[in-house]
């Protein structure tokens, strides 16, 4: 039997610790995405370091494996997910989408 952590009773201090960790994670994701509170910024998915690294690996995989190989297909899906996440309109939606992918 597995008990989900969210189903356990928490003290006020524990709830605050969880909330603090969530705020820290959200801030880290937003900082990593280059988001600021001073209005919308214009950037491309190609500005994301994760996209740059994944794209280089994807291109090498295309030359190393035949078309349709599971490795290249998985890397392509990764690039697609990064692109969708990068271009979400609302900062909160973007942070939540990336946080959901961490779990």
Backbone bond lengths (Angstrom), bond angles and torsions (degrees), N, CA, C in turn:
res aa  C-N    CA-C-N  psi(-1)  N-CA   C-N-CA  omega(-1)  CA-C   N-CA-C  phi
1 X - - - 1.447 - - 1.527 108.52 -
2 X 1.296 116.05 135.23 1.462 122.00 179.16 1.522 108.38 -115.92
3 X 1.320 115.44 133.04 1.463 120.87 177.27 1.515 107.56 -108.89
4 X 1.298 115.70 124.19 1.453 121.34 178.53 1.527 109.25 -69.92
5 X 1.325 116.94 136.96 1.463 121.73 -178.11 1.522 112.20 -56.60
6 X 1.323 117.54 -33.10 1.470 120.15 -178.20 1.525 111.93 -69.21
7 X 1.347 117.57 -16.38 1.453 121.44 179.76 1.528 113.06 -89.02
8 X 1.325 117.18 -6.05 1.465 120.73 179.85 1.524 110.06 -83.66
9 X 1.333 116.73 143.89 1.472 118.93 176.81 1.530 109.69 -71.01
10 X 1.312 116.01 136.16 1.462 121.33 -178.99 1.515 110.40 -119.61
11 X 1.317 114.89 145.75 1.457 119.47 173.65 1.519 108.34 -76.28
12 X 1.317 116.22 170.21 1.463 120.55 178.29 1.521 110.28 -60.07
13 X 1.322 117.27 -40.66 1.468 121.04 179.59 1.524 111.09 -65.40
14 X 1.325 117.15 -39.30 1.458 120.78 178.50 1.528 111.19 -67.72
15 X 1.350 116.72 -40.92 1.475 119.39 177.52 1.523 110.48 -61.79
16 X 1.337 116.73 -40.87 1.462 120.46 178.58 1.524 110.42 -65.47
17 X 1.332 117.81 -38.74 1.463 120.86 178.17 1.529 110.84 -63.36
18 X 1.329 117.16 -42.03 1.467 121.44 177.57 1.529 109.94 -63.66
19 X 1.332 116.62 -45.90 1.466 120.39 179.71 1.522 110.49 -62.38
20 X 1.333 117.58 -39.94 1.462 121.45 179.28 1.528 110.50 -63.78
21 X 1.336 116.71 -43.12 1.465 120.04 178.23 1.526 111.03 -63.07
22 X 1.329 116.97 -40.00 1.464 120.08 177.78 1.527 110.95 -63.83
23 X 1.341 116.94 -41.80 1.471 120.04 177.43 1.525 110.70 -63.82
24 X 1.331 116.98 -41.04 1.465 120.65 179.53 1.525 110.89 -64.69
25 X 1.338 116.26 -41.69 1.460 119.96 178.21 1.522 110.52 -63.72
26 X 1.344 116.19 -45.25 1.463 120.27 179.35 1.532 110.47 -60.17
27 X 1.337 116.59 -43.75 1.460 120.64 179.39 1.524 111.11 -64.24
28 X 1.335 116.64 -39.72 1.464 119.82 179.23 1.526 111.35 -65.19
29 X 1.338 116.03 -42.33 1.470 119.66 178.70 1.521 109.91 -64.08
30 X 1.329 116.69 -45.77 1.455 119.99 -179.31 1.530 111.04 -64.55
31 X 1.328 117.08 -39.36 1.459 119.78 177.97 1.520 110.25 -65.79
32 X 1.338 116.33 -42.17 1.452 120.46 178.56 1.515 113.11 -63.15
33 X 1.322 116.13 -30.11 1.462 120.78 178.52 1.527 111.83 -86.07
34 X 1.333 116.14 -5.71 1.458 119.56 -179.77 1.507 113.10 76.06
35 X 1.328 117.54 26.45 1.452 121.06 -179.47 1.516 109.81 -85.29
36 X 1.291 116.70 140.38 1.465 121.69 177.85 1.520 108.43 -130.40
37 X 1.326 116.41 162.52 1.457 120.48 179.91 1.521 112.48 -86.01
38 X 1.310 118.41 4.03 1.461 121.44 -175.63 1.527 112.89 -93.99
39 X 1.316 116.89 33.74 1.459 120.90 175.99 1.517 111.89 102.63
40 X 1.323 115.02 172.89 1.463 119.16 -177.48 1.521 111.78 -67.36
41 X 1.322 114.88 140.48 1.452 120.66 176.32 1.514 108.72 -111.06
42 X 1.284 115.76 151.91 1.452 120.62 178.16 1.517 108.10 -104.24
43 X 1.308 115.80 124.44 1.442 120.31 176.62 1.517 108.50 -155.50
44 X 1.300 114.96 169.08 1.447 121.64 -178.42 1.523 109.55 -112.44
45 X 1.315 116.15 157.92 1.452 120.46 174.56 1.530 109.23 -59.50
46 X 1.306 117.84 -27.97 1.468 121.08 179.09 1.523 112.39 -68.16
47 X 1.328 118.02 -13.11 1.458 121.37 175.86 1.527 111.94 -78.73
48 X 1.325 117.49 -18.01 1.461 121.06 -179.88 1.525 110.06 -75.02
49 X 1.322 116.35 127.90 1.467 121.02 -179.73 1.527 110.61 -59.60
50 X 1.322 116.82 -40.10 1.468 120.39 179.36 1.528 110.89 -60.00
51 X 1.333 116.90 -39.79 1.459 120.38 179.26 1.531 110.43 -67.53
52 X 1.318 116.74 -42.09 1.461 120.92 179.98 1.525 111.43 -59.91
53 X 1.328 115.71 -45.05 1.470 120.42 -179.98 1.524 110.56 -66.72
54 X 1.335 116.44 -47.58 1.466 120.42 -178.42 1.528 111.47 -63.37
55 X 1.333 117.14 -37.26 1.465 120.27 179.40 1.529 110.99 -64.74
56 X 1.330 117.13 -41.98 1.472 120.67 178.44 1.531 110.59 -62.90
57 X 1.328 116.60 -42.60 1.465 120.33 178.90 1.523 110.25 -66.28
58 X 1.330 116.68 -41.29 1.466 121.45 178.76 1.533 110.67 -59.75
59 X 1.316 116.48 -45.00 1.481 119.78 -179.84 1.523 111.54 -64.03
60 X 1.335 117.16 -39.49 1.470 119.67 176.71 1.524 110.35 -65.82
61 X 1.321 117.27 -39.79 1.462 121.02 179.67 1.524 111.25 -64.43
62 X 1.330 116.90 -35.86 1.471 120.18 178.64 1.521 111.23 -61.09
63 X 1.326 117.20 -36.31 1.467 119.63 179.77 1.526 111.94 -82.12
64 X 1.336 117.25 -25.19 1.461 120.68 -177.19 1.526 113.31 -85.84
65 X 1.331 117.45 -28.44 1.460 121.27 -175.49 1.520 110.62 -120.74
66 X 1.330 115.00 158.41 1.459 119.70 177.93 1.532 110.23 -71.74
67 X 1.320 115.51 162.33 1.467 121.25 -179.60 1.526 109.48 -58.88
68 X 1.326 115.56 138.62 1.451 120.81 177.48 1.518 114.57 82.52
69 X 1.320 118.09 5.48 1.465 121.05 179.31 1.539 109.17 -63.46
70 X 1.324 118.44 143.72 1.473 121.22 -178.62 1.532 114.00 -55.90
71 X 1.312 117.46 -33.51 1.468 120.17 179.51 1.524 110.71 -65.12
72 X 1.327 116.56 -48.14 1.470 118.71 -179.48 1.529 110.75 -67.70
73 X 1.323 117.15 -35.55 1.466 120.11 178.52 1.536 110.42 -64.57
74 X 1.335 117.53 -42.53 1.460 120.90 179.39 1.529 111.05 -66.11
75 X 1.310 117.09 -41.12 1.462 120.22 178.11 1.524 111.17 -64.96
76 X 1.308 116.62 -37.27 1.472 120.13 178.06 1.535 110.14 -64.33
77 X 1.339 116.62 -42.04 1.473 119.76 177.66 1.529 110.56 -62.58
78 X 1.322 116.03 -39.06 1.461 120.23 177.41 1.523 110.56 -60.36
79 X 1.318 117.44 -46.32 1.468 121.19 178.54 1.529 110.87 -62.08
80 X 1.316 116.52 -39.17 1.468 120.37 177.94 1.528 111.21 -63.74
81 X 1.335 116.62 -44.08 1.470 120.20 179.21 1.524 111.01 -62.67
82 X 1.321 117.28 -42.71 1.463 120.12 177.68 1.527 110.86 -61.98
83 X 1.312 116.68 -39.83 1.464 120.58 -179.50 1.518 111.46 -64.96
84 X 1.319 116.32 -45.03 1.463 120.18 179.88 1.524 109.68 -62.87
85 X 1.317 116.69 -46.98 1.456 120.79 -179.61 1.514 112.52 -62.80
86 X 1.307 117.19 -38.98 1.461 121.75 -178.31 1.514 111.77 -64.99
87 X 1.308 117.07 -34.16 1.458 120.14 -173.33 1.527 114.20 -101.29
88 X 1.325 117.54 15.84 1.461 119.24 171.72 1.519 107.82 -64.53
89 X 1.291 116.23 145.32 1.459 119.44 -172.30 1.522 113.94 -77.13
90 X 1.305 118.60 -40.38 1.459 121.51 -175.14 1.515 111.28 -97.72
91 X 1.317 117.31 135.49 1.450 122.61 -178.47 1.534 111.01 -57.15
92 X 1.308 117.47 -43.63 1.464 121.37 -179.35 1.525 110.49 -62.50
93 X 1.338 117.56 -43.50 1.462 120.88 178.64 1.519 110.91 -61.14
94 X 1.313 115.90 -41.31 1.457 121.09 -179.06 1.530 110.19 -64.27
95 X 1.311 116.94 -47.47 1.462 121.19 -179.65 1.525 110.27 -61.52
96 X 1.328 117.19 -43.23 1.464 121.05 179.70 1.528 111.18 -64.17
97 X 1.321 117.22 -40.01 1.466 120.47 -179.45 1.521 110.93 -64.32
98 X 1.323 116.98 -43.37 1.467 118.93 178.52 1.525 111.07 -69.62
99 X 1.324 117.59 -36.74 1.454 119.50 178.67 1.532 109.99 -64.53
100 X 1.326 117.40 -39.50 1.456 120.73 179.86 1.525 110.95 -62.88
101 X 1.306 117.39 -32.96 1.462 120.95 179.85 1.532 111.94 -75.11
102 X 1.329 118.03 -17.64 1.444 121.25 178.22 1.530 112.03 -74.11
103 X 1.329 116.00 -23.53 1.479 119.41 -176.20 1.497 111.09 -91.64
